[in-house]
């Protein structure tokens, strides 16, 4: 992540009692989400949705990201948030899916 930060916008989600509970890095030139992380205890609480929403608002455009095709939990979560498949790349065992946000 250190190499990403010089060219990326970093958004951090904090909770007063718990501290940092998630973060996202975003490339301002393309709207590409490099990293999105939410602490295990805070998953399914809207943290990722909030980070993605703030990122989209700051960019003023739809965001894009890549997800491993085998990561069905992440794919399902993005689909529930309205993300759509934009492109696919790679072999079946290492396929990446590019998603575009709502």
Buried (B, 14 or more C-beta within 10 A) or exposed (E): EEEEEEEBBEBEBEBEEEEEBBBBBBBEEEBBBBBBBBBEEBBEBEBBEBBBBBBBEBBEEBBBBBBEBEEEEBBEBBEEBEBEBBEEEEEEEEEBBBBBBE
